[in-house]
Amino acid sequence: VTATDTDEGQNGHVKYSFKKITEKASKIFHLDSETGEITLMRSLDFEGSNAYALEVQARDGGGLSDTAKVS
């Protein structure tokens, strides 16, 4: 995921985190807090689950935030 902030300095620095994620999904997906890149920590098993829904939050240095749903 990608978020941008036009502020300068620390207020323009965006960090990412999972806002809503199931315990099962938290063992499969990793979110890089600096880049917003979501990667797999293990292979997906479509017999166990054929879909995942994650909610990612982007927060700037000034405390403002927004969220995005990733399916």
N, CA, C and O atoms as a Maestro MAE file, in Angstrom:
{
 s_m_m2io_version
 :::
 2.0.0
}

f_m_ct {
 s_m_title
 :::
 protein
 m_atom[284] {
  # First column is atom index #
  i_m_mmod_type
  r_m_x_coord
  r_m_y_coord
  r_m_z_coord
  i_m_residue_number
  s_m_chain_name
  s_m_pdb_residue_name
  s_m_pdb_atom_name
  i_m_atomic_number
  :::
  1 25 0.853 -1.177 0.000 1 A "VAL " " N  " 7
  2 3 0.000 0.000 0.000 1 A "VAL " " CA " 6
  3 2 0.889 1.226 0.000 1 A "VAL " " C  " 6
  4 15 2.045 1.165 0.418 1 A "VAL " " O  " 8
  5 25 0.347 2.340 -0.471 2 A "THR " " N  " 7
  6 3 1.112 3.584 -0.516 2 A "THR " " CA " 6
  7 2 0.244 4.743 -0.055 2 A "THR " " C  " 6
  8 15 -0.914 4.863 -0.454 2 A "THR " " O  " 8
  9 25 0.811 5.587 0.781 3 A "ALA " " N  " 7
  10 3 0.157 6.827 1.201 3 A "ALA " " CA " 6
  11 2 1.175 7.948 1.072 3 A "ALA " " C  " 6
  12 15 2.371 7.734 1.269 3 A "ALA " " O  " 8
  13 25 0.707 9.130 0.745 4 A "THR " " N  " 7
  14 3 1.606 10.278 0.634 4 A "THR " " CA " 6
  15 2 1.116 11.399 1.538 4 A "THR " " C  " 6
  16 15 -0.076 11.515 1.824 4 A "THR " " O  " 8
  17 25 2.048 12.210 1.976 5 A "ASP " " N  " 7
  18 3 1.747 13.369 2.810 5 A "ASP " " CA " 6
  19 2 2.656 14.499 2.326 5 A "ASP " " C  " 6
  20 15 3.873 14.331 2.261 5 A "ASP " " O  " 8
  21 25 2.077 15.634 1.992 6 A "THR " " N  " 7
  22 3 2.856 16.748 1.430 6 A "THR " " CA " 6
  23 2 3.557 17.582 2.493 6 A "THR " " C  " 6
  24 15 4.325 18.483 2.156 6 A "THR " " O  " 8
  25 25 3.305 17.296 3.785 7 A "ASP " " N  " 7
  26 3 4.015 18.027 4.846 7 A "ASP " " CA " 6
  27 2 5.507 17.731 4.765 7 A "ASP " " C  " 6
  28 15 5.924 16.704 4.228 7 A "ASP " " O  " 8
  29 25 6.303 18.649 5.308 8 A "GLU " " N  " 7
  30 3 7.753 18.449 5.341 8 A "GLU " " CA " 6
  31 2 8.166 17.936 6.714 8 A "GLU " " C  " 6
  32 15 7.438 18.093 7.694 8 A "GLU " " O  " 8
  33 25 9.337 17.323 6.772 9 A "GLY " " N  " 7
  34 3 9.879 16.855 8.043 9 A "GLY " " CA " 6
  35 2 9.115 15.686 8.606 9 A "GLY " " C  " 6
  36 15 8.539 14.890 7.865 9 A "GLY " " O  " 8
  37 25 9.111 15.581 9.941 10 A "GLN " " N  " 7
  38 3 8.487 14.452 10.625 10 A "GLN " " CA " 6
  39 2 6.991 14.355 10.346 10 A "GLN " " C  " 6
  40 15 6.452 13.250 10.283 10 A "GLN " " O  " 8
  41 25 6.312 15.480 10.179 11 A "ASN " " N  " 7
  42 3 4.869 15.445 9.910 11 A "ASN " " CA " 6
  43 2 4.546 14.800 8.569 11 A "ASN " " C  " 6
  44 15 3.425 14.334 8.368 11 A "ASN " " O  " 8
  45 25 5.496 14.764 7.658 12 A "GLY " " N  " 7
  46 3 5.287 14.153 6.359 12 A "GLY " " CA " 6
  47 2 5.709 12.702 6.291 12 A "GLY " " C  " 6
  48 15 5.510 12.044 5.270 12 A "GLY " " O  " 8
  49 25 6.295 12.188 7.376 13 A "HIS " " N  " 7
  50 3 6.765 10.796 7.400 13 A "HIS " " CA " 6
  51 2 5.591 9.870 7.705 13 A "HIS " " C  " 6
  52 15 4.949 10.004 8.747 13 A "HIS " " O  " 8
  53 25 5.308 8.934 6.806 14 A "VAL " " N  " 7
  54 3 4.175 8.018 6.954 14 A "VAL " " CA " 6
  55 2 4.663 6.655 7.424 14 A "VAL " " C  " 6
  56 15 5.635 6.116 6.895 14 A "VAL " " O  " 8
  57 25 3.978 6.101 8.427 15 A "LYS " " N  " 7
  58 3 4.250 4.746 8.913 15 A "LYS " " CA " 6
  59 2 2.978 3.923 8.744 15 A "LYS " " C  " 6
  60 15 1.866 4.442 8.847 15 A "LYS " " O  " 8
  61 25 3.161 2.641 8.484 16 A "TYR " " N  " 7
  62 3 2.056 1.741 8.197 16 A "TYR " " CA " 6
  63 2 1.916 0.694 9.299 16 A "TYR " " C  " 6
  64 15 2.902 0.270 9.901 16 A "TYR " " O  " 8
  65 25 0.666 0.284 9.553 17 A "SER " " N  " 7
  66 3 0.407 -0.792 10.502 17 A "SER " " CA " 6
  67 2 -0.924 -1.449 10.138 17 A "SER " " C  " 6
  68 15 -1.766 -0.862 9.459 17 A "SER " " O  " 8
  69 25 -1.083 -2.679 10.608 18 A "PHE " " N  " 7
  70 3 -2.373 -3.332 10.446 18 A "PHE " " CA " 6
  71 2 -3.307 -2.762 11.499 18 A "PHE " " C  " 6
  72 15 -2.980 -2.761 12.686 18 A "PHE " " O  " 8
  73 25 -4.456 -2.281 11.080 19 A "LYS " " N  " 7
  74 3 -5.449 -1.792 12.021 19 A "LYS " " CA " 6
  75 2 -6.412 -2.915 12.386 19 A "LYS " " C  " 6
  76 15 -6.854 -3.031 13.529 19 A "LYS " " O  " 8
  77 25 -6.727 -3.735 11.393 20 A "LYS " " N  " 7
  78 3 -7.650 -4.850 11.620 20 A "LYS " " CA " 6
  79 2 -7.122 -6.050 10.851 20 A "LYS " " C  " 6
  80 15 -6.988 -6.014 9.628 20 A "LYS " " O  " 8
  81 25 -6.823 -7.124 11.599 21 A "ILE " " N  " 7
  82 3 -6.328 -8.346 10.984 21 A "ILE " " CA " 6
  83 2 -6.670 -9.502 11.915 21 A "ILE " " C  " 6
  84 15 -6.568 -9.377 13.135 21 A "ILE " " O  " 8
  85 25 -7.075 -10.624 11.333 22 A "THR " " N  " 7
  86 3 -7.387 -11.786 12.155 22 A "THR " " CA " 6
  87 2 -6.094 -12.411 12.663 22 A "THR " " C  " 6
  88 15 -5.019 -12.186 12.108 22 A "THR " " O  " 8
  89 25 -6.214 -13.188 13.713 23 A "GLU " " N  " 7
  90 3 -5.041 -13.870 14.258 23 A "GLU " " CA " 6
  91 2 -4.432 -14.800 13.211 23 A "GLU " " C  " 6
  92 15 -3.211 -14.892 13.082 23 A "GLU " " O  " 8
  93 25 -5.299 -15.488 12.464 24 A "LYS " " N  " 7
  94 3 -4.833 -16.397 11.412 24 A "LYS " " CA " 6
  95 2 -4.047 -15.641 10.347 24 A "LYS " " C  " 6
  96 15 -2.964 -16.069 9.947 24 A "LYS " " O  " 8
  97 25 -4.594 -14.513 9.888 25 A "ALA " " N  " 7
  98 3 -3.929 -13.718 8.850 25 A "ALA " " CA " 6
  99 2 -2.629 -13.107 9.364 25 A "ALA " " C  " 6
  100 15 -1.686 -12.935 8.592 25 A "ALA " " O  " 8
  101 25 -2.563 -12.778 10.654 26 A "SER " " N  " 7
  102 3 -1.343 -12.163 11.205 26 A "SER " " CA " 6
  103 2 -0.162 -13.129 11.198 26 A "SER " " C  " 6
  104 15 0.988 -12.705 11.309 26 A "SER " " O  " 8
  105 25 -0.443 -14.428 11.067 27 A "LYS " " N  " 7
  106 3 0.625 -15.421 10.984 27 A "LYS " " CA " 6
  107 2 1.056 -15.670 9.538 27 A "LYS " " C  " 6
  108 15 2.024 -16.389 9.287 27 A "LYS " " O  " 8
  109 25 0.330 -15.068 8.586 28 A "ILE " " N  " 7
  110 3 0.617 -15.274 7.164 28 A "ILE " " CA " 6
  111 2 1.199 -14.015 6.513 28 A "ILE " " C  " 6
  112 15 2.121 -14.103 5.702 28 A "ILE " " O  " 8
  113 25 0.657 -12.844 6.872 29 A "PHE " " N  " 7
  114 3 1.039 -11.596 6.205 29 A "PHE " " CA " 6
  115 2 1.929 -10.730 7.085 29 A "PHE " " C  " 6
  116 15 1.713 -10.622 8.292 29 A "PHE " " O  " 8
  117 25 2.930 -10.114 6.468 30 A "HIS " " N  " 7
  118 3 3.819 -9.169 7.154 30 A "HIS " " CA " 6
  119 2 3.710 -7.823 6.449 30 A "HIS " " C  " 6
  120 15 3.717 -7.759 5.219 30 A "HIS " " O  " 8
  121 25 3.609 -6.756 7.221 31 A "LEU " " N  " 7
  122 3 3.528 -5.403 6.689 31 A "LEU " " CA " 6
  123 2 4.768 -4.634 7.111 31 A "LEU " " C  " 6
  124 15 5.042 -4.499 8.303 31 A "LEU " " O  " 8
  125 25 5.520 -4.128 6.138 32 A "ASP " " N  " 7
  126 3 6.690 -3.296 6.430 32 A "ASP " " CA " 6
  127 2 6.189 -1.914 6.847 32 A "ASP " " C  " 6
  128 15 5.533 -1.230 6.062 32 A "ASP " " O  " 8
  129 25 6.492 -1.505 8.068 33 A "SER " " N  " 7
  130 3 5.961 -0.251 8.610 33 A "SER " " CA " 6
  131 2 6.504 0.984 7.902 33 A "SER " " C  " 6
  132 15 5.892 2.050 7.971 33 A "SER " " O  " 8
  133 25 7.631 0.862 7.228 34 A "GLU " " N  " 7
  134 3 8.229 2.010 6.534 34 A "GLU " " CA " 6
  135 2 7.783 2.126 5.080 34 A "GLU " " C  " 6
  136 15 7.564 3.231 4.585 34 A "GLU " " O  " 8
  137 25 7.646 0.990 4.392 35 A "THR " " N  " 7
  138 3 7.347 1.023 2.953 35 A "THR " " CA " 6
  139 2 5.886 0.717 2.616 35 A "THR " " C  " 6
  140 15 5.411 1.075 1.538 35 A "THR " " O  " 8
  141 25 5.178 0.063 3.523 36 A "GLY " " N  " 7
  142 3 3.804 -0.346 3.241 36 A "GLY " " CA " 6
  143 2 3.714 -1.635 2.451 36 A "GLY " " C  " 6
  144 15 2.621 -2.044 2.058 36 A "GLY " " O  " 8
  145 25 4.842 -2.279 2.213 37 A "GLU " " N  " 7
  146 3 4.853 -3.526 1.439 37 A "GLU " " CA " 6
  147 2 4.311 -4.678 2.276 37 A "GLU " " C  " 6
  148 15 4.738 -4.898 3.409 37 A "GLU " " O  " 8
  149 25 3.361 -5.410 1.696 38 A "ILE " " N  " 7
  150 3 2.797 -6.587 2.347 38 A "ILE " " CA " 6
  151 2 3.411 -7.822 1.696 38 A "ILE " " C  " 6
  152 15 3.358 -7.982 0.477 38 A "ILE " " O  " 8
  153 25 3.989 -8.689 2.514 39 A "THR " " N  " 7
  154 3 4.612 -9.916 2.022 39 A "THR " " CA " 6
  155 2 4.048 -11.118 2.780 39 A "THR " " C  " 6
  156 15 3.438 -10.978 3.840 39 A "THR " " O  " 8
  157 25 4.270 -12.296 2.209 40 A "LEU " " N  " 7
  158 3 3.843 -13.543 2.841 40 A "LEU " " CA " 6
  159 2 4.954 -14.089 3.719 40 A "LEU " " C  " 6
  160 15 6.118 -14.108 3.318 40 A "LEU " " O  " 8
  161 25 4.596 -14.534 4.920 41 A "MET " " N  " 7
  162 3 5.558 -15.184 5.805 41 A "MET " " CA " 6
  163 2 5.565 -16.688 5.593 41 A "MET " " C  " 6
  164 15 6.490 -17.377 6.024 41 A "MET " " O  " 8
  165 25 4.523 -17.203 4.923 42 A "ARG " " N  " 7
  166 3 4.445 -18.614 4.564 42 A "ARG " " CA " 6
  167 2 3.506 -18.743 3.370 42 A "ARG " " C  " 6
  168 15 2.831 -17.781 3.004 42 A "ARG " " O  " 8
  169 25 3.461 -19.896 2.776 43 A "SER " " N  " 7
  170 3 2.616 -20.122 1.606 43 A "SER " " CA " 6
  171 2 1.140 -20.060 1.979 43 A "SER " " C  " 6
  172 15 0.750 -20.393 3.098 43 A "SER " " O  " 8
  173 25 0.332 -19.628 1.020 44 A "LEU " " N  " 7
  174 3 -1.111 -19.614 1.223 44 A "LEU " " CA " 6
  175 2 -1.673 -21.003 1.004 44 A "LEU " " C  " 6
  176 15 -1.218 -21.735 0.125 44 A "LEU " " O  " 8
  177 25 -2.661 -21.363 1.803 45 A "ASP " " N  " 7
  178 3 -3.347 -22.639 1.671 45 A "ASP " " CA " 6
  179 2 -4.804 -22.334 1.359 45 A "ASP " " C  " 6
  180 15 -5.579 -21.998 2.255 45 A "ASP " " O  " 8
  181 25 -5.176 -22.449 0.092 46 A "PHE " " N  " 7
  182 3 -6.523 -22.094 -0.322 46 A "PHE " " CA " 6
  183 2 -7.572 -23.089 0.167 46 A "PHE " " C  " 6
  184 15 -8.766 -22.796 0.113 46 A "PHE " " O  " 8
  185 25 -7.153 -24.244 0.638 47 A "GLU " " N  " 7
  186 3 -8.102 -25.158 1.252 47 A "GLU " " CA " 6
  187 2 -8.483 -24.666 2.650 47 A "GLU " " C  " 6
  188 15 -9.598 -24.905 3.114 47 A "GLU " " O  " 8
  189 25 -7.562 -23.987 3.310 48 A "GLY " " N  " 7
  190 3 -7.827 -23.444 4.645 48 A "GLY " " CA " 6
  191 2 -8.638 -22.167 4.587 48 A "GLY " " C  " 6
  192 15 -9.496 -21.938 5.440 48 A "GLY " " O  " 8
  193 25 -8.378 -21.328 3.588 49 A "SER " " N  " 7
  194 3 -9.120 -20.086 3.397 49 A "SER " " CA " 6
  195 2 -8.878 -19.607 1.975 49 A "SER " " C  " 6
  196 15 -7.742 -19.597 1.503 49 A "SER " " O  " 8
  197 25 -9.955 -19.207 1.289 50 A "ASN " " N  " 7
  198 3 -9.790 -18.759 -0.096 50 A "ASN " " CA " 6
  199 2 -9.781 -17.247 -0.224 50 A "ASN " " C  " 6
  200 15 -9.670 -16.721 -1.331 50 A "ASN " " O  " 8
  201 25 -9.897 -16.530 0.909 51 A "ALA " " N  " 7
  202 3 -9.855 -15.064 0.866 51 A "ALA " " CA " 6
  203 2 -9.422 -14.523 2.222 51 A "ALA " " C  " 6
  204 15 -9.674 -15.136 3.260 51 A "ALA " " O  " 8
  205 25 -8.772 -13.373 2.199 52 A "TYR " " N  " 7
  206 3 -8.350 -12.689 3.415 52 A "TYR " " CA " 6
  207 2 -8.717 -11.221 3.289 52 A "TYR " " C  " 6
  208 15 -8.643 -10.656 2.198 52 A "TYR " " O  " 8
  209 25 -9.108 -10.603 4.383 53 A "ALA " " N  " 7
  210 3 -9.410 -9.168 4.400 53 A "ALA " " CA " 6
  211 2 -8.562 -8.525 5.489 53 A "ALA " " C  " 6
  212 15 -8.633 -8.906 6.657 53 A "ALA " " O  " 8
  213 25 -7.759 -7.543 5.087 54 A "LEU " " N  " 7
  214 3 -6.883 -6.831 6.009 54 A "LEU " " CA " 6
  215 2 -7.240 -5.349 5.983 54 A "LEU " " C  " 6
  216 15 -7.720 -4.844 4.968 54 A "LEU " " O  " 8
  217 25 -7.011 -4.660 7.079 55 A "GLU " " N  " 7
  218 3 -7.195 -3.220 7.099 55 A "GLU " " CA " 6
  219 2 -5.860 -2.603 7.503 55 A "GLU " " C  " 6
  220 15 -5.339 -2.880 8.584 55 A "GLU " " O  " 8
  221 25 -5.315 -1.767 6.625 56 A "VAL " " N  " 7
  222 3 -4.015 -1.143 6.840 56 A "VAL " " CA " 6
  223 2 -4.218 0.328 7.179 56 A "VAL " " C  " 6
  224 15 -5.015 1.023 6.548 56 A "VAL " " O  " 8
  225 25 -3.485 0.786 8.183 57 A "GLN " " N  " 7
  226 3 -3.552 2.188 8.586 57 A "GLN " " CA " 6
  227 2 -2.236 2.872 8.233 57 A "GLN " " C  " 6
  228 15 -1.155 2.341 8.486 57 A "GLN " " O  " 8
  229 25 -2.347 4.062 7.641 58 A "ALA " " N  " 7
  230 3 -1.183 4.916 7.384 58 A "ALA " " CA " 6
  231 2 -1.306 6.110 8.321 58 A "ALA " " C  " 6
  232 15 -2.344 6.771 8.362 58 A "ALA " " O  " 8
  233 25 -0.231 6.386 9.083 59 A "ARG " " N  " 7
  234 3 -0.253 7.475 10.056 59 A "ARG " " CA " 6
  235 2 0.970 8.360 9.841 59 A "ARG " " C  " 6
  236 15 2.092 7.870 9.712 59 A "ARG " " O  " 8
  237 25 0.732 9.680 9.805 60 A "ASP " " N  " 7
  238 3 1.867 10.588 9.631 60 A "ASP " " CA " 6
  239 2 2.414 11.003 11.000 60 A "ASP " " C  " 6
  240 15 1.843 10.670 12.039 60 A "ASP " " O  " 8
  241 25 3.522 11.728 10.979 61 A "GLY " " N  " 7
  242 3 4.180 12.153 12.209 61 A "GLY " " CA " 6
  243 2 3.357 13.127 13.034 61 A "GLY " " C  " 6
  244 15 3.641 13.316 14.217 61 A "GLY " " O  " 8
  245 25 2.356 13.741 12.451 62 A "GLY " " N  " 7
  246 3 1.492 14.671 13.171 62 A "GLY " " CA " 6
  247 2 0.295 14.004 13.809 62 A "GLY " " C  " 6
  248 15 -0.516 14.676 14.446 62 A "GLY " " O  " 8
  249 25 0.161 12.674 13.650 63 A "GLY " " N  " 7
  250 3 -0.920 11.939 14.282 63 A "GLY " " CA " 6
  251 2 -2.158 11.756 13.410 63 A "GLY " " C  " 6
  252 15 -3.133 11.151 13.856 63 A "GLY " " O  " 8
  253 25 -2.143 12.263 12.184 64 A "LEU " " N  " 7
  254 3 -3.277 12.052 11.282 64 A "LEU " " CA " 6
  255 2 -3.154 10.686 10.620 64 A "LEU " " C  " 6
  256 15 -2.046 10.212 10.368 64 A "LEU " " O  " 8
  257 25 -4.298 10.050 10.336 65 A "SER " " N  " 7
  258 3 -4.251 8.722 9.754 65 A "SER " " CA " 6
  259 2 -5.414 8.485 8.812 65 A "SER " " C  " 6
  260 15 -6.404 9.217 8.812 65 A "SER " " O  " 8
  261 25 -5.268 7.444 8.012 66 A "ASP " " N  " 7
  262 3 -6.329 6.969 7.137 66 A "ASP " " CA " 6
  263 2 -6.143 5.469 6.991 66 A "ASP " " C  " 6
  264 15 -5.070 4.939 7.277 66 A "ASP " " O  " 8
  265 25 -7.183 4.793 6.547 67 A "THR " " N  " 7
  266 3 -7.122 3.348 6.409 67 A "THR " " CA " 6
  267 2 -7.500 2.908 5.006 67 A "THR " " C  " 6
  268 15 -8.165 3.626 4.259 67 A "THR " " O  " 8
  269 25 -7.053 1.704 4.673 68 A "ALA " " N  " 7
  270 3 -7.415 1.096 3.379 68 A "ALA " " CA " 6
  271 2 -7.689 -0.386 3.645 68 A "ALA " " C  " 6
  272 15 -7.034 -1.018 4.474 68 A "ALA " " O  " 8
  273 25 -8.662 -0.917 2.927 69 A "LYS " " N  " 7
  274 3 -8.960 -2.347 2.997 69 A "LYS " " CA " 6
  275 2 -8.217 -3.061 1.882 69 A "LYS " " C  " 6
  276 15 -8.201 -2.613 0.736 69 A "LYS " " O  " 8
  277 25 -7.606 -4.173 2.238 70 A "VAL " " N  " 7
  278 3 -6.877 -4.999 1.278 70 A "VAL " " CA " 6
  279 2 -7.509 -6.378 1.307 70 A "VAL " " C  " 6
  280 15 -7.590 -7.014 2.357 70 A "VAL " " O  " 8
  281 25 -7.955 -6.836 0.145 71 A "SER " " N  " 7
  282 3 -8.575 -8.164 0.057 71 A "SER " " CA " 6
  283 2 -7.731 -9.066 -0.807 71 A "SER " " C  " 6
  284 15 -8.079 -10.229 -1.009 71 A "SER " " O  " 8
  :::
 }
 m_bond[283] {
  # First column is bond index #
  i_m_from
  i_m_to
  i_m_order
  :::
  1 1 2 1
  2 2 3 1
  3 3 4 2
  4 3 5 1
  5 5 6 1
  6 6 7 1
  7 7 8 2
  8 7 9 1
  9 9 10 1
  10 10 11 1
  11 11 12 2
  12 11 13 1
  13 13 14 1
  14 14 15 1
  15 15 16 2
  16 15 17 1
  17 17 18 1
  18 18 19 1
  19 19 20 2
  20 19 21 1
  21 21 22 1
  22 22 23 1
  23 23 24 2
  24 23 25 1
  25 25 26 1
  26 26 27 1
  27 27 28 2
  28 27 29 1
  29 29 30 1
  30 30 31 1
  31 31 32 2
  32 31 33 1
  33 33 34 1
  34 34 35 1
  35 35 36 2
  36 35 37 1
  37 37 38 1
  38 38 39 1
  39 39 40 2
  40 39 41 1
  41 41 42 1
  42 42 43 1
  43 43 44 2
  44 43 45 1
  45 45 46 1
  46 46 47 1
  47 47 48 2
  48 47 49 1
  49 49 50 1
  50 50 51 1
  51 51 52 2
  52 51 53 1
  53 53 54 1
  54 54 55 1
  55 55 56 2
  56 55 57 1
  57 57 58 1
  58 58 59 1
  59 59 60 2
  60 59 61 1
  61 61 62 1
  62 62 63 1
  63 63 64 2
  64 63 65 1
  65 65 66 1
  66 66 67 1
  67 67 68 2
  68 67 69 1
  69 69 70 1
  70 70 71 1
  71 71 72 2
  72 71 73 1
  73 73 74 1
  74 74 75 1
  75 75 76 2
  76 75 77 1
  77 77 78 1
  78 78 79 1
  79 79 80 2
  80 79 81 1
  81 81 82 1
  82 82 83 1
  83 83 84 2
  84 83 85 1
  85 85 86 1
  86 86 87 1
  87 87 88 2
  88 87 89 1
  89 89 90 1
  90 90 91 1
  91 91 92 2
  92 91 93 1
  93 93 94 1
  94 94 95 1
  95 95 96 2
  96 95 97 1
  97 97 98 1
  98 98 99 1
  99 99 100 2
  100 99 101 1
  101 101 102 1
  102 102 103 1
  103 103 104 2
  104 103 105 1
  105 105 106 1
  106 106 107 1
  107 107 108 2
  108 107 109 1
  109 109 110 1
  110 110 111 1
  111 111 112 2
  112 111 113 1
  113 113 114 1
  114 114 115 1
  115 115 116 2
  116 115 117 1
  117 117 118 1
  118 118 119 1
  119 119 120 2
  120 119 121 1
  121 121 122 1
  122 122 123 1
  123 123 124 2
  124 123 125 1
  125 125 126 1
  126 126 127 1
  127 127 128 2
  128 127 129 1
  129 129 130 1
  130 130 131 1
  131 131 132 2
  132 131 133 1
  133 133 134 1
  134 134 135 1
  135 135 136 2
  136 135 137 1
  137 137 138 1
  138 138 139 1
  139 139 140 2
  140 139 141 1
  141 141 142 1
  142 142 143 1
  143 143 144 2
  144 143 145 1
  145 145 146 1
  146 146 147 1
  147 147 148 2
  148 147 149 1
  149 149 150 1
  150 150 151 1
  151 151 152 2
  152 151 153 1
  153 153 154 1
  154 154 155 1
  155 155 156 2
  156 155 157 1
  157 157 158 1
  158 158 159 1
  159 159 160 2
  160 159 161 1
  161 161 162 1
  162 162 163 1
  163 163 164 2
  164 163 165 1
  165 165 166 1
  166 166 167 1
  167 167 168 2
  168 167 169 1
  169 169 170 1
  170 170 171 1
  171 171 172 2
  172 171 173 1
  173 173 174 1
  174 174 175 1
  175 175 176 2
  176 175 177 1
  177 177 178 1
  178 178 179 1
  179 179 180 2
  180 179 181 1
  181 181 182 1
  182 182 183 1
  183 183 184 2
  184 183 185 1
  185 185 186 1
  186 186 187 1
  187 187 188 2
  188 187 189 1
  189 189 190 1
  190 190 191 1
  191 191 192 2
  192 191 193 1
  193 193 194 1
  194 194 195 1
  195 195 196 2
  196 195 197 1
  197 197 198 1
  198 198 199 1
  199 199 200 2
  200 199 201 1
  201 201 202 1
  202 202 203 1
  203 203 204 2
  204 203 205 1
  205 205 206 1
  206 206 207 1
  207 207 208 2
  208 207 209 1
  209 209 210 1
  210 210 211 1
  211 211 212 2
  212 211 213 1
  213 213 214 1
  214 214 215 1
  215 215 216 2
  216 215 217 1
  217 217 218 1
  218 218 219 1
  219 219 220 2
  220 219 221 1
  221 221 222 1
  222 222 223 1
  223 223 224 2
  224 223 225 1
  225 225 226 1
  226 226 227 1
  227 227 228 2
  228 227 229 1
  229 229 230 1
  230 230 231 1
  231 231 232 2
  232 231 233 1
  233 233 234 1
  234 234 235 1
  235 235 236 2
  236 235 237 1
  237 237 238 1
  238 238 239 1
  239 239 240 2
  240 239 241 1
  241 241 242 1
  242 242 243 1
  243 243 244 2
  244 243 245 1
  245 245 246 1
  246 246 247 1
  247 247 248 2
  248 247 249 1
  249 249 250 1
  250 250 251 1
  251 251 252 2
  252 251 253 1
  253 253 254 1
  254 254 255 1
  255 255 256 2
  256 255 257 1
  257 257 258 1
  258 258 259 1
  259 259 260 2
  260 259 261 1
  261 261 262 1
  262 262 263 1
  263 263 264 2
  264 263 265 1
  265 265 266 1
  266 266 267 1
  267 267 268 2
  268 267 269 1
  269 269 270 1
  270 270 271 1
  271 271 272 2
  272 271 273 1
  273 273 274 1
  274 274 275 1
  275 275 276 2
  276 275 277 1
  277 277 278 1
  278 278 279 1
  279 279 280 2
  280 279 281 1
  281 281 282 1
  282 282 283 1
  283 283 284 2
  :::
 }
}
